[in-house]
Amino acid sequence: MSTHINFKSINQLAVPATISGIAEPILSITDTAIVGNIPVDGIESLAAAGIVGSFLSMLIWVLGQTRSSISAIISQYLGAGKLDEVKHLPAQAIFFNILLSIVVLLSTVFIIEDIFRLFNATGKILQYCISYYSIRVWGFPLTLFTFAIFGIFRGLQNTFYPMVIALIGAVLNIGLDFLLVYGVEGYIPALYLDGAAWASLISQAIMALIAFVLLLKKTDISLRLVLPLNKELTRLVFMSLNLFVRALALNAALIIAVREATALGDKYIGAHTIAINLWLFAAFFIDGYGAAGNSMGGKLLGAKNYNGLWQLAKKIIFYGLTVSVVLMLIGFVFYRPIGHLFSNETVVLETFYGIFYIVILGLPMNTLAFVFDGLFKGLGEMKYLRNVLLSATFLGFIPALYLGKYLGWGFHAIWIAFVVWMMIRGFALVWKFRQKFRPLVQNV
């Protein structure tokens, strides 16, 4: 089964993957923009949305790693022409993943106040956090289910259906945000922050339903649980566990950043919420080429086409860097208007503008990390990805953050630490790829 490595074949996967990948950031950004302009307790609502969003993102990223493992195994078997051997694997993986998510969800419900206190949330912000979380958390298993199905489609070299699902979810979320947050006089009361939570939950439920129907109608993959367990389930579990540890390290950095921003004061966590949502939006935007690398890389590895794999790496990094430069230009040209999309609080905006340039200048380095991260997942290199994130977080991000704090850099220390973090991740992946796969190309 041949795989063409050119602009058209890569972008047929990358463009839809980019659109589907930004679905979750769009949900968060929409909440941030609309919540930031609530006329009552706008700063407190924005801070609460940022804290809860960070915690939920952590849970989703930690437990959603089965998506990448499913995608890697399916794409490799597709490349080897042996897809029938893993046809029942996704159902088994999804079953255990959703079961685990429900256990986690139920366990957090009883200690959620203590969890948010760890983020330095107090007073009115803490009250809003609890209220917002108590609604949004029920979308957690739905999102994991949708992500797993996205992984199946990606392994089958299909990023179009995830794009369609993501578009529907994003448009629905935006419409419901305006409807439920601000209300319709005489018909729907303004729910403010709770309205944003309900908008997200309803959108996630619709996305999960559509994903389920498309998988049943458009593929031969069954979600019926069949025994005995598939021979690849053990490998999938270990791959997922490595990514699980990796995600914990990743989210340790994100959570520490939120905690330090919250400790600085309300205007700082408000500004950080805007900045991190834009950072994540750009990350998922660039990650479209990582998704293409994930799908095509696994298939090329399964077919033992190492020349194609090397060409793929060079092309996706070039396209990813091109996108990052365009995003940088947009960021600098619309530097101040972008901030006004998210808040009308002058103190929050001025704090945000003070570090936004760091977010923008870090985009090319982010590209190296995100694109090769996706490629390495497709190749099944989960153990190395785990080790890179552990090193980048505990030897890079945390020391840089607290050194900057000690030197009196304040809010800037958080975002300088993010730059250090991404540099370590990007360079480590580029070095490993050259070391492992360049010799294979020369020996073909």
Secondary structure, 3 states (H helix, E strand, C coil): CCCCCCHHHHHHHHHHHHHHHCHHHHHHHHHHHHHCCCCCCHHHHHHHHHHHHHHHHHHHHHHCCHHHHHHHHHHHHHHCCCHHHHCCHHHHHHHHHHHHHHHHHHHHHCCHHHHHHHCCCCHHHHHHHHHHHHHHHHHHHHHHHHHHHHHHHHHCCCCHHHHHHHHHHHHHHHHHHHHHHCCECCCECCCCHHHHHHHHHHHHHHHHHHHHHHHHHHCCCCCCCCCCCCCCHHHHHHHHHHHHHHHHHHHHHHHHHHHHHHHHCHHHHHHHHHHHHHHHHHHHHHHHHHHHHHHHHHHHHHCCCHHHHHHHHHHHHHHHHHHHHHHHHHHHHCHHHHHHCCCCCHHHHHHHHHHHHHHHHCHHHHHHHHHHHHHHHHCCCHHHHHHHHHHHHHHHHHHHHHHHHHCCCCHHHHHHHHHHHHHHHHHHHHHHHHHHHHHHHHHC
